Amino acid sequence: MQYLLSVVHDQASLADPDEEAAIDVFNDRLRAEGHWVFGGGLGIPDNATVIDSRGAEAVITDGPFVESKEFLAGFWIIEAPDLDVALKLATEGSKACNRKIEVRPFLDE
């Protein structure tokens, strides 16, 4: 089963060199153990663009979708046999990046 590990942060700062090194080690471990699907860090919310095409014309807005103290700073998509393994990996990822992690399973189709 695949899980989204969302990195939640509350400051506009990027990872410091020690955090980057720990994230690299964690990423290497995910790859070596067959859990890695995809992952990456994201720019700060101020650099976001929101597109809403629900109406007759698309509305394009600069800035984040919602005003919030916390935002999505990055993510991993992992493969894990069950939620317990995903939670264990998320705990290790949180320690590596020094940020909170939200774990959500992808829906089966």
C-alpha positions in Angstrom: 0.0 0.0 0.0 1.2 3.5 -0.7 1.2 6.4 1.9 1.7 10.1 1.6 4.0 11.4 4.3 3.4 15.2 4.4 6.0 17.4 6.0 4.3 20.1 8.0 6.3 23.2 9.0 5.5 26.5 10.7 8.4 28.7 9.6 9.5 30.1 6.3 13.0 28.6 6.7 14.4 25.7 4.7 16.2 22.8 6.2 19.6 23.6 7.7 22.7 21.6 6.6 22.4 19.1 9.5 18.7 18.5 8.6 19.6 18.2 4.9 22.2 15.5 5.8 19.8 13.6 8.0 17.1 13.8 5.3 19.6 12.4 2.7 20.4 9.5 5.0 16.7 8.8 5.5 16.0 9.0 1.8 18.8 6.5 1.1 17.4 4.1 3.7 13.9 4.4 2.1 15.4 3.5 -1.3 17.6 0.7 0.1 14.6 -1.0 1.9 12.3 -0.7 -1.1 9.9 1.9 0.5 10.8 4.9 -1.8 8.3 5.9 -4.4 8.9 9.6 -4.7 9.6 12.6 -2.5 10.7 16.2 -2.5 10.8 19.5 -0.7 8.6 22.4 -1.6 9.1 26.2 -1.8 7.6 28.5 0.7 3.8 29.2 0.4 4.4 32.8 -0.7 5.7 31.4 -4.0 2.6 29.4 -4.6 0.0 30.0 -7.3 -3.6 28.8 -7.0 -5.7 28.1 -10.1 -9.5 27.7 -9.8 -11.2 26.5 -13.0 -14.5 25.6 -11.5 -16.3 28.5 -13.1 -16.5 29.7 -16.7 -13.1 31.3 -16.5 -10.0 30.2 -14.7 -9.0 32.4 -11.7 -5.3 32.6 -11.0 -4.2 33.9 -7.6 -0.7 34.4 -6.2 0.1 33.1 -2.8 -1.0 30.2 -0.7 -4.4 28.5 -1.0 -5.2 29.1 2.7 -3.7 31.4 5.3 -2.3 29.2 8.0 0.6 29.1 10.5 1.5 25.6 9.2 2.1 24.6 5.6 3.2 21.7 3.5 7.0 21.9 3.3 7.7 18.6 1.5 6.5 15.1 1.2 7.4 11.4 0.6 5.3 8.8 -1.1 6.2 5.5 0.3 5.3 1.9 -0.1 4.6 0.0 3.1 2.9 -3.2 3.9 0.6 -1.6 6.5 -0.1 1.5 8.6 2.2 0.4 11.4 5.2 0.3 9.1 4.2 3.7 7.5 3.9 5.2 11.0 7.3 3.9 12.0 8.9 5.3 8.9 7.1 8.6 9.4 8.4 8.8 12.9 12.0 8.4 11.6 11.3 10.9 8.8 10.0 13.4 11.4 13.2 13.0 13.4 15.4 13.4 10.2 13.7 16.6 9.0 12.9 18.0 12.4 9.3 18.7 11.4 5.9 17.2 12.0 4.7 14.5 9.5 1.1 13.7 8.6 0.5 10.1 7.3 -2.4 9.4 4.9 -3.0 6.3 2.8 -3.8 6.5 -0.9 -7.3 5.2 -1.8 -7.5 1.8 -3.4 -9.1 1.9 -6.8 
